[in-house]
Amino acid sequence: MKKFLILTQIAYTIFLPFWFLIWGISFMGFDSGFSWLAVGIVTAIGLYPIAGLVCSVLAWVLRTRKARAAVAVNLIPMLWLLGIGVPVLLINLFP
């Protein structure tokens, strides 16, 4: 359990510089003016480090009592990596 938590949290930390780049680029959604869609995208991308921190703390608290819940909570930031990271990677690899 400890190894899983440590490895996934190291992965989340490694992806932080890439998140910063994507977050900065996401502000270009406002180039054509204000829209609620752009606000939603920037907010959703901007929540990654907060979700990673909160889920990491909760996973460590839950690991002794509820191991399955700890794993589930710890995998929540993976939604950002898969939901944003994979499409961005595919767009850049196959233009």
Phi and psi restraints in degrees (range 20) as a CNS / XPLOR table:
assign (resid 1 and name C) (resid 2 and name N)
       (resid 2 and name CA) (resid 2 and name C) 1.0 -61.5 20.0 2
assign (resid 2 and name N) (resid 2 and name CA)
       (resid 2 and name C) (resid 3 and name N) 1.0 -41.6 20.0 2
assign (resid 2 and name C) (resid 3 and name N)
       (resid 3 and name CA) (resid 3 and name C) 1.0 -62.1 20.0 2
assign (resid 3 and name N) (resid 3 and name CA)
       (resid 3 and name C) (resid 4 and name N) 1.0 -42.1 20.0 2
assign (resid 3 and name C) (resid 4 and name N)
       (resid 4 and name CA) (resid 4 and name C) 1.0 -61.7 20.0 2
assign (resid 4 and name N) (resid 4 and name CA)
       (resid 4 and name C) (resid 5 and name N) 1.0 -47.0 20.0 2
assign (resid 4 and name C) (resid 5 and name N)
       (resid 5 and name CA) (resid 5 and name C) 1.0 -62.7 20.0 2
assign (resid 5 and name N) (resid 5 and name CA)
       (resid 5 and name C) (resid 6 and name N) 1.0 -43.6 20.0 2
assign (resid 5 and name C) (resid 6 and name N)
       (resid 6 and name CA) (resid 6 and name C) 1.0 -65.2 20.0 2
assign (resid 6 and name N) (resid 6 and name CA)
       (resid 6 and name C) (resid 7 and name N) 1.0 -45.4 20.0 2
assign (resid 6 and name C) (resid 7 and name N)
       (resid 7 and name CA) (resid 7 and name C) 1.0 -64.8 20.0 2
assign (resid 7 and name N) (resid 7 and name CA)
       (resid 7 and name C) (resid 8 and name N) 1.0 -42.8 20.0 2
assign (resid 7 and name C) (resid 8 and name N)
       (resid 8 and name CA) (resid 8 and name C) 1.0 -68.2 20.0 2
assign (resid 8 and name N) (resid 8 and name CA)
       (resid 8 and name C) (resid 9 and name N) 1.0 -35.7 20.0 2
assign (resid 8 and name C) (resid 9 and name N)
       (resid 9 and name CA) (resid 9 and name C) 1.0 -73.5 20.0 2
assign (resid 9 and name N) (resid 9 and name CA)
       (resid 9 and name C) (resid 10 and name N) 1.0 -29.9 20.0 2
assign (resid 9 and name C) (resid 10 and name N)
       (resid 10 and name CA) (resid 10 and name C) 1.0 -65.7 20.0 2
assign (resid 10 and name N) (resid 10 and name CA)
       (resid 10 and name C) (resid 11 and name N) 1.0 -41.3 20.0 2
assign (resid 10 and name C) (resid 11 and name N)
       (resid 11 and name CA) (resid 11 and name C) 1.0 -62.0 20.0 2
assign (resid 11 and name N) (resid 11 and name CA)
       (resid 11 and name C) (resid 12 and name N) 1.0 -42.5 20.0 2
assign (resid 11 and name C) (resid 12 and name N)
       (resid 12 and name CA) (resid 12 and name C) 1.0 -62.6 20.0 2
assign (resid 12 and name N) (resid 12 and name CA)
       (resid 12 and name C) (resid 13 and name N) 1.0 -37.3 20.0 2
assign (resid 12 and name C) (resid 13 and name N)
       (resid 13 and name CA) (resid 13 and name C) 1.0 -69.9 20.0 2
assign (resid 13 and name N) (resid 13 and name CA)
       (resid 13 and name C) (resid 14 and name N) 1.0 -38.6 20.0 2
assign (resid 13 and name C) (resid 14 and name N)
       (resid 14 and name CA) (resid 14 and name C) 1.0 -63.1 20.0 2
assign (resid 14 and name N) (resid 14 and name CA)
       (resid 14 and name C) (resid 15 and name N) 1.0 -34.9 20.0 2
assign (resid 14 and name C) (resid 15 and name N)
       (resid 15 and name CA) (resid 15 and name C) 1.0 -81.2 20.0 2
assign (resid 15 and name N) (resid 15 and name CA)
       (resid 15 and name C) (resid 16 and name N) 1.0 -4.9 20.0 2
assign (resid 15 and name C) (resid 16 and name N)
       (resid 16 and name CA) (resid 16 and name C) 1.0 -60.4 20.0 2
assign (resid 16 and name N) (resid 16 and name CA)
       (resid 16 and name C) (resid 17 and name N) 1.0 -44.3 20.0 2
assign (resid 16 and name C) (resid 17 and name N)
       (resid 17 and name CA) (resid 17 and name C) 1.0 -60.9 20.0 2
assign (resid 17 and name N) (resid 17 and name CA)
       (resid 17 and name C) (resid 18 and name N) 1.0 -37.8 20.0 2
assign (resid 17 and name C) (resid 18 and name N)
       (resid 18 and name CA) (resid 18 and name C) 1.0 -68.1 20.0 2
assign (resid 18 and name N) (resid 18 and name CA)
       (resid 18 and name C) (resid 19 and name N) 1.0 -37.1 20.0 2
assign (resid 18 and name C) (resid 19 and name N)
       (resid 19 and name CA) (resid 19 and name C) 1.0 -61.0 20.0 2
assign (resid 19 and name N) (resid 19 and name CA)
       (resid 19 and name C) (resid 20 and name N) 1.0 -42.3 20.0 2
assign (resid 19 and name C) (resid 20 and name N)
       (resid 20 and name CA) (resid 20 and name C) 1.0 -60.8 20.0 2
assign (resid 20 and name N) (resid 20 and name CA)
       (resid 20 and name C) (resid 21 and name N) 1.0 -39.9 20.0 2
assign (resid 20 and name C) (resid 21 and name N)
       (resid 21 and name CA) (resid 21 and name C) 1.0 -64.4 20.0 2
assign (resid 21 and name N) (resid 21 and name CA)
       (resid 21 and name C) (resid 22 and name N) 1.0 -47.4 20.0 2
assign (resid 21 and name C) (resid 22 and name N)
       (resid 22 and name CA) (resid 22 and name C) 1.0 -64.8 20.0 2
assign (resid 22 and name N) (resid 22 and name CA)
       (resid 22 and name C) (resid 23 and name N) 1.0 -40.1 20.0 2
assign (resid 22 and name C) (resid 23 and name N)
       (resid 23 and name CA) (resid 23 and name C) 1.0 -62.6 20.0 2
assign (resid 23 and name N) (resid 23 and name CA)
       (resid 23 and name C) (resid 24 and name N) 1.0 -42.5 20.0 2
assign (resid 23 and name C) (resid 24 and name N)
       (resid 24 and name CA) (resid 24 and name C) 1.0 -63.7 20.0 2
assign (resid 24 and name N) (resid 24 and name CA)
       (resid 24 and name C) (resid 25 and name N) 1.0 -40.6 20.0 2
assign (resid 24 and name C) (resid 25 and name N)
       (resid 25 and name CA) (resid 25 and name C) 1.0 -69.1 20.0 2
assign (resid 25 and name N) (resid 25 and name CA)
       (resid 25 and name C) (resid 26 and name N) 1.0 -29.9 20.0 2
assign (resid 25 and name C) (resid 26 and name N)
       (resid 26 and name CA) (resid 26 and name C) 1.0 -63.6 20.0 2
assign (resid 26 and name N) (resid 26 and name CA)
       (resid 26 and name C) (resid 27 and name N) 1.0 -21.2 20.0 2
assign (resid 26 and name C) (resid 27 and name N)
       (resid 27 and name CA) (resid 27 and name C) 1.0 -69.2 20.0 2
assign (resid 27 and name N) (resid 27 and name CA)
       (resid 27 and name C) (resid 28 and name N) 1.0 -13.5 20.0 2
assign (resid 27 and name C) (resid 28 and name N)
       (resid 28 and name CA) (resid 28 and name C) 1.0 -68.5 20.0 2
assign (resid 28 and name N) (resid 28 and name CA)
       (resid 28 and name C) (resid 29 and name N) 1.0 -10.6 20.0 2
assign (resid 28 and name C) (resid 29 and name N)
       (resid 29 and name CA) (resid 29 and name C) 1.0 -63.0 20.0 2
assign (resid 29 and name N) (resid 29 and name CA)
       (resid 29 and name C) (resid 30 and name N) 1.0 -17.6 20.0 2
assign (resid 29 and name C) (resid 30 and name N)
       (resid 30 and name CA) (resid 30 and name C) 1.0 -92.3 20.0 2
assign (resid 30 and name N) (resid 30 and name CA)
       (resid 30 and name C) (resid 31 and name N) 1.0 3.9 20.0 2
assign (resid 30 and name C) (resid 31 and name N)
       (resid 31 and name CA) (resid 31 and name C) 1.0 -60.8 20.0 2
assign (resid 31 and name N) (resid 31 and name CA)
       (resid 31 and name C) (resid 32 and name N) 1.0 -33.7 20.0 2
assign (resid 31 and name C) (resid 32 and name N)
       (resid 32 and name CA) (resid 32 and name C) 1.0 -95.6 20.0 2
assign (resid 32 and name N) (resid 32 and name CA)
       (resid 32 and name C) (resid 33 and name N) 1.0 13.4 20.0 2
assign (resid 32 and name C) (resid 33 and name N)
       (resid 33 and name CA) (resid 33 and name C) 1.0 112.2 20.0 2
assign (resid 33 and name N) (resid 33 and name CA)
       (resid 33 and name C) (resid 34 and name N) 1.0 176.7 20.0 2
assign (resid 33 and name C) (resid 34 and name N)
       (resid 34 and name CA) (resid 34 and name C) 1.0 -74.3 20.0 2
assign (resid 34 and name N) (resid 34 and name CA)
       (resid 34 and name C) (resid 35 and name N) 1.0 134.9 20.0 2
assign (resid 34 and name C) (resid 35 and name N)
       (resid 35 and name CA) (resid 35 and name C) 1.0 -148.5 20.0 2
assign (resid 35 and name N) (resid 35 and name CA)
       (resid 35 and name C) (resid 36 and name N) 1.0 149.8 20.0 2
assign (resid 35 and name C) (resid 36 and name N)
       (resid 36 and name CA) (resid 36 and name C) 1.0 -69.5 20.0 2
assign (resid 36 and name N) (resid 36 and name CA)
       (resid 36 and name C) (resid 37 and name N) 1.0 -27.0 20.0 2
assign (resid 36 and name C) (resid 37 and name N)
       (resid 37 and name CA) (resid 37 and name C) 1.0 -64.6 20.0 2
assign (resid 37 and name N) (resid 37 and name CA)
       (resid 37 and name C) (resid 38 and name N) 1.0 -43.8 20.0 2
assign (resid 37 and name C) (resid 38 and name N)
       (resid 38 and name CA) (resid 38 and name C) 1.0 -64.0 20.0 2
assign (resid 38 and name N) (resid 38 and name CA)
       (resid 38 and name C) (resid 39 and name N) 1.0 -39.9 20.0 2
assign (resid 38 and name C) (resid 39 and name N)
       (resid 39 and name CA) (resid 39 and name C) 1.0 -62.6 20.0 2
assign (resid 39 and name N) (resid 39 and name CA)
       (resid 39 and name C) (resid 40 and name N) 1.0 -43.2 20.0 2
assign (resid 39 and name C) (resid 40 and name N)
       (resid 40 and name CA) (resid 40 and name C) 1.0 -63.9 20.0 2
assign (resid 40 and name N) (resid 40 and name CA)
       (resid 40 and name C) (resid 41 and name N) 1.0 -41.4 20.0 2
assign (resid 40 and name C) (resid 41 and name N)
       (resid 41 and name CA) (resid 41 and name C) 1.0 -66.1 20.0 2
assign (resid 41 and name N) (resid 41 and name CA)
       (resid 41 and name C) (resid 42 and name N) 1.0 -47.1 20.0 2
assign (resid 41 and name C) (resid 42 and name N)
       (resid 42 and name CA) (resid 42 and name C) 1.0 -62.9 20.0 2
assign (resid 42 and name N) (resid 42 and name CA)
       (resid 42 and name C) (resid 43 and name N) 1.0 -40.3 20.0 2
assign (resid 42 and name C) (resid 43 and name N)
       (resid 43 and name CA) (resid 43 and name C) 1.0 -66.2 20.0 2
assign (resid 43 and name N) (resid 43 and name CA)
       (resid 43 and name C) (resid 44 and name N) 1.0 -44.8 20.0 2
assign (resid 43 and name C) (resid 44 and name N)
       (resid 44 and name CA) (resid 44 and name C) 1.0 -62.6 20.0 2
assign (resid 44 and name N) (resid 44 and name CA)
       (resid 44 and name C) (resid 45 and name N) 1.0 -42.4 20.0 2
assign (resid 44 and name C) (resid 45 and name N)
       (resid 45 and name CA) (resid 45 and name C) 1.0 -69.5 20.0 2
assign (resid 45 and name N) (resid 45 and name CA)
       (resid 45 and name C) (resid 46 and name N) 1.0 -38.3 20.0 2
assign (resid 45 and name C) (resid 46 and name N)
       (resid 46 and name CA) (resid 46 and name C) 1.0 -68.3 20.0 2
assign (resid 46 and name N) (resid 46 and name CA)
       (resid 46 and name C) (resid 47 and name N) 1.0 -18.1 20.0 2
assign (resid 46 and name C) (resid 47 and name N)
       (resid 47 and name CA) (resid 47 and name C) 1.0 -82.0 20.0 2
assign (resid 47 and name N) (resid 47 and name CA)
       (resid 47 and name C) (resid 48 and name N) 1.0 -5.8 20.0 2
assign (resid 47 and name C) (resid 48 and name N)
       (resid 48 and name CA) (resid 48 and name C) 1.0 -57.4 20.0 2
assign (resid 48 and name N) (resid 48 and name CA)
       (resid 48 and name C) (resid 49 and name N) 1.0 -50.7 20.0 2
assign (resid 48 and name C) (resid 49 and name N)
       (resid 49 and name CA) (resid 49 and name C) 1.0 -66.9 20.0 2
assign (resid 49 and name N) (resid 49 and name CA)
       (resid 49 and name C) (resid 50 and name N) 1.0 -32.1 20.0 2
assign (resid 49 and name C) (resid 50 and name N)
       (resid 50 and name CA) (resid 50 and name C) 1.0 -67.8 20.0 2
assign (resid 50 and name N) (resid 50 and name CA)
       (resid 50 and name C) (resid 51 and name N) 1.0 -45.0 20.0 2
assign (resid 50 and name C) (resid 51 and name N)
       (resid 51 and name CA) (resid 51 and name C) 1.0 -63.6 20.0 2
assign (resid 51 and name N) (resid 51 and name CA)
       (resid 51 and name C) (resid 52 and name N) 1.0 -40.5 20.0 2
assign (resid 51 and name C) (resid 52 and name N)
       (resid 52 and name CA) (resid 52 and name C) 1.0 -62.2 20.0 2
assign (resid 52 and name N) (resid 52 and name CA)
       (resid 52 and name C) (resid 53 and name N) 1.0 -43.0 20.0 2
assign (resid 52 and name C) (resid 53 and name N)
       (resid 53 and name CA) (resid 53 and name C) 1.0 -68.0 20.0 2
assign (resid 53 and name N) (resid 53 and name CA)
       (resid 53 and name C) (resid 54 and name N) 1.0 -48.0 20.0 2
assign (resid 53 and name C) (resid 54 and name N)
       (resid 54 and name CA) (resid 54 and name C) 1.0 -64.1 20.0 2
assign (resid 54 and name N) (resid 54 and name CA)
       (resid 54 and name C) (resid 55 and name N) 1.0 -44.7 20.0 2
assign (resid 54 and name C) (resid 55 and name N)
       (resid 55 and name CA) (resid 55 and name C) 1.0 -67.9 20.0 2
assign (resid 55 and name N) (resid 55 and name CA)
       (resid 55 and name C) (resid 56 and name N) 1.0 -34.2 20.0 2
assign (resid 55 and name C) (resid 56 and name N)
       (resid 56 and name CA) (resid 56 and name C) 1.0 -64.9 20.0 2
assign (resid 56 and name N) (resid 56 and name CA)
       (resid 56 and name C) (resid 57 and name N) 1.0 -45.6 20.0 2
assign (resid 56 and name C) (resid 57 and name N)
       (resid 57 and name CA) (resid 57 and name C) 1.0 -62.9 20.0 2
assign (resid 57 and name N) (resid 57 and name CA)
       (resid 57 and name C) (resid 58 and name N) 1.0 -46.0 20.0 2
assign (resid 57 and name C) (resid 58 and name N)
       (resid 58 and name CA) (resid 58 and name C) 1.0 -63.0 20.0 2
assign (resid 58 and name N) (resid 58 and name CA)
       (resid 58 and name C) (resid 59 and name N) 1.0 -38.0 20.0 2
assign (resid 58 and name C) (resid 59 and name N)
       (resid 59 and name CA) (resid 59 and name C) 1.0 -65.1 20.0 2
assign (resid 59 and name N) (resid 59 and name CA)
       (resid 59 and name C) (resid 60 and name N) 1.0 -40.5 20.0 2
assign (resid 59 and name C) (resid 60 and name N)
       (resid 60 and name CA) (resid 60 and name C) 1.0 -68.4 20.0 2
assign (resid 60 and name N) (resid 60 and name CA)
       (resid 60 and name C) (resid 61 and name N) 1.0 -33.7 20.0 2
assign (resid 60 and name C) (resid 61 and name N)
       (resid 61 and name CA) (resid 61 and name C) 1.0 -69.7 20.0 2
assign (resid 61 and name N) (resid 61 and name CA)
       (resid 61 and name C) (resid 62 and name N) 1.0 -39.7 20.0 2
assign (resid 61 and name C) (resid 62 and name N)
       (resid 62 and name CA) (resid 62 and name C) 1.0 -82.2 20.0 2
assign (resid 62 and name N) (resid 62 and name CA)
       (resid 62 and name C) (resid 63 and name N) 1.0 -13.7 20.0 2
assign (resid 62 and name C) (resid 63 and name N)
       (resid 63 and name CA) (resid 63 and name C) 1.0 -61.1 20.0 2
assign (resid 63 and name N) (resid 63 and name CA)
       (resid 63 and name C) (resid 64 and name N) 1.0 -31.6 20.0 2
assign (resid 63 and name C) (resid 64 and name N)
       (resid 64 and name CA) (resid 64 and name C) 1.0 -82.6 20.0 2
assign (resid 64 and name N) (resid 64 and name CA)
       (resid 64 and name C) (resid 65 and name N) 1.0 -34.9 20.0 2
assign (resid 64 and name C) (resid 65 and name N)
       (resid 65 and name CA) (resid 65 and name C) 1.0 -90.8 20.0 2
assign (resid 65 and name N) (resid 65 and name CA)
       (resid 65 and name C) (resid 66 and name N) 1.0 -44.2 20.0 2
assign (resid 65 and name C) (resid 66 and name N)
       (resid 66 and name CA) (resid 66 and name C) 1.0 -133.7 20.0 2
assign (resid 66 and name N) (resid 66 and name CA)
       (resid 66 and name C) (resid 67 and name N) 1.0 91.1 20.0 2
assign (resid 66 and name C) (resid 67 and name N)
       (resid 67 and name CA) (resid 67 and name C) 1.0 -65.8 20.0 2
assign (resid 67 and name N) (resid 67 and name CA)
       (resid 67 and name C) (resid 68 and name N) 1.0 -42.1 20.0 2
assign (resid 67 and name C) (resid 68 and name N)
       (resid 68 and name CA) (resid 68 and name C) 1.0 -64.3 20.0 2
assign (resid 68 and name N) (resid 68 and name CA)
       (resid 68 and name C) (resid 69 and name N) 1.0 -41.2 20.0 2
assign (resid 68 and name C) (resid 69 and name N)
       (resid 69 and name CA) (resid 69 and name C) 1.0 -64.7 20.0 2
assign (resid 69 and name N) (resid 69 and name CA)
       (resid 69 and name C) (resid 70 and name N) 1.0 -37.0 20.0 2
assign (resid 69 and name C) (resid 70 and name N)
       (resid 70 and name CA) (resid 70 and name C) 1.0 -63.7 20.0 2
assign (resid 70 and name N) (resid 70 and name CA)
       (resid 70 and name C) (resid 71 and name N) 1.0 -42.2 20.0 2
assign (resid 70 and name C) (resid 71 and name N)
       (resid 71 and name CA) (resid 71 and name C) 1.0 -64.9 20.0 2
assign (resid 71 and name N) (resid 71 and name CA)
       (resid 71 and name C) (resid 72 and name N) 1.0 -44.6 20.0 2
assign (resid 71 and name C) (resid 72 and name N)
       (resid 72 and name CA) (resid 72 and name C) 1.0 -62.2 20.0 2
assign (resid 72 and name N) (resid 72 and name CA)
       (resid 72 and name C) (resid 73 and name N) 1.0 -45.4 20.0 2
assign (resid 72 and name C) (resid 73 and name N)
       (resid 73 and name CA) (resid 73 and name C) 1.0 -65.7 20.0 2
assign (resid 73 and name N) (resid 73 and name CA)
       (resid 73 and name C) (resid 74 and name N) 1.0 -39.4 20.0 2
assign (resid 73 and name C) (resid 74 and name N)
       (resid 74 and name CA) (resid 74 and name C) 1.0 -68.5 20.0 2
assign (resid 74 and name N) (resid 74 and name CA)
       (resid 74 and name C) (resid 75 and name N) 1.0 -23.2 20.0 2
assign (resid 74 and name C) (resid 75 and name N)
       (resid 75 and name CA) (resid 75 and name C) 1.0 -87.8 20.0 2
assign (resid 75 and name N) (resid 75 and name CA)
       (resid 75 and name C) (resid 76 and name N) 1.0 -4.6 20.0 2
assign (resid 75 and name C) (resid 76 and name N)
       (resid 76 and name CA) (resid 76 and name C) 1.0 -59.0 20.0 2
assign (resid 76 and name N) (resid 76 and name CA)
       (resid 76 and name C) (resid 77 and name N) 1.0 -45.2 20.0 2
assign (resid 76 and name C) (resid 77 and name N)
       (resid 77 and name CA) (resid 77 and name C) 1.0 -62.6 20.0 2
assign (resid 77 and name N) (resid 77 and name CA)
       (resid 77 and name C) (resid 78 and name N) 1.0 -18.1 20.0 2
assign (resid 77 and name C) (resid 78 and name N)
       (resid 78 and name CA) (resid 78 and name C) 1.0 -63.7 20.0 2
assign (resid 78 and name N) (resid 78 and name CA)
       (resid 78 and name C) (resid 79 and name N) 1.0 -23.8 20.0 2
assign (resid 78 and name C) (resid 79 and name N)
       (resid 79 and name CA) (resid 79 and name C) 1.0 -60.7 20.0 2
assign (resid 79 and name N) (resid 79 and name CA)
       (resid 79 and name C) (resid 80 and name N) 1.0 -37.8 20.0 2
assign (resid 79 and name C) (resid 80 and name N)
       (resid 80 and name CA) (resid 80 and name C) 1.0 -68.3 20.0 2
assign (resid 80 and name N) (resid 80 and name CA)
       (resid 80 and name C) (resid 81 and name N) 1.0 -42.5 20.0 2
assign (resid 80 and name C) (resid 81 and name N)
       (resid 81 and name CA) (resid 81 and name C) 1.0 -64.8 20.0 2
assign (resid 81 and name N) (resid 81 and name CA)
       (resid 81 and name C) (resid 82 and name N) 1.0 -41.5 20.0 2
assign (resid 81 and name C) (resid 82 and name N)
       (resid 82 and name CA) (resid 82 and name C) 1.0 -79.7 20.0 2
assign (resid 82 and name N) (resid 82 and name CA)
       (resid 82 and name C) (resid 83 and name N) 1.0 -38.6 20.0 2
assign (resid 82 and name C) (resid 83 and name N)
       (resid 83 and name CA) (resid 83 and name C) 1.0 -76.6 20.0 2
assign (resid 83 and name N) (resid 83 and name CA)
       (resid 83 and name C) (resid 84 and name N) 1.0 -27.7 20.0 2
assign (resid 83 and name C) (resid 84 and name N)
       (resid 84 and name CA) (resid 84 and name C) 1.0 -112.8 20.0 2
assign (resid 84 and name N) (resid 84 and name CA)
       (resid 84 and name C) (resid 85 and name N) 1.0 -42.9 20.0 2
assign (resid 84 and name C) (resid 85 and name N)
       (resid 85 and name CA) (resid 85 and name C) 1.0 -66.9 20.0 2
assign (resid 85 and name N) (resid 85 and name CA)
       (resid 85 and name C) (resid 86 and name N) 1.0 -45.3 20.0 2
assign (resid 85 and name C) (resid 86 and name N)
       (resid 86 and name CA) (resid 86 and name C) 1.0 -65.3 20.0 2
assign (resid 86 and name N) (resid 86 and name CA)
       (resid 86 and name C) (resid 87 and name N) 1.0 -47.2 20.0 2
assign (resid 86 and name C) (resid 87 and name N)
       (resid 87 and name CA) (resid 87 and name C) 1.0 -61.6 20.0 2
assign (resid 87 and name N) (resid 87 and name CA)
       (resid 87 and name C) (resid 88 and name N) 1.0 -39.1 20.0 2
assign (resid 87 and name C) (resid 88 and name N)
       (resid 88 and name CA) (resid 88 and name C) 1.0 -64.8 20.0 2
assign (resid 88 and name N) (resid 88 and name CA)
       (resid 88 and name C) (resid 89 and name N) 1.0 -41.7 20.0 2
assign (resid 88 and name C) (resid 89 and name N)
       (resid 89 and name CA) (resid 89 and name C) 1.0 -63.2 20.0 2
assign (resid 89 and name N) (resid 89 and name CA)
       (resid 89 and name C) (resid 90 and name N) 1.0 -44.5 20.0 2
assign (resid 89 and name C) (resid 90 and name N)
       (resid 90 and name CA) (resid 90 and name C) 1.0 -65.5 20.0 2
assign (resid 90 and name N) (resid 90 and name CA)
       (resid 90 and name C) (resid 91 and name N) 1.0 -38.0 20.0 2
assign (resid 90 and name C) (resid 91 and name N)
       (resid 91 and name CA) (resid 91 and name C) 1.0 -63.9 20.0 2
assign (resid 91 and name N) (resid 91 and name CA)
       (resid 91 and name C) (resid 92 and name N) 1.0 -38.0 20.0 2
assign (resid 91 and name C) (resid 92 and name N)
       (resid 92 and name CA) (resid 92 and name C) 1.0 -78.5 20.0 2
assign (resid 92 and name N) (resid 92 and name CA)
       (resid 92 and name C) (resid 93 and name N) 1.0 -29.2 20.0 2
assign (resid 92 and name C) (resid 93 and name N)
       (resid 93 and name CA) (resid 93 and name C) 1.0 -80.1 20.0 2
assign (resid 93 and name N) (resid 93 and name CA)
       (resid 93 and name C) (resid 94 and name N) 1.0 -33.8 20.0 2
assign (resid 93 and name C) (resid 94 and name N)
       (resid 94 and name CA) (resid 94 and name C) 1.0 -124.7 20.0 2
assign (resid 94 and name N) (resid 94 and name CA)
       (resid 94 and name C) (resid 95 and name N) 1.0 77.3 20.0 2
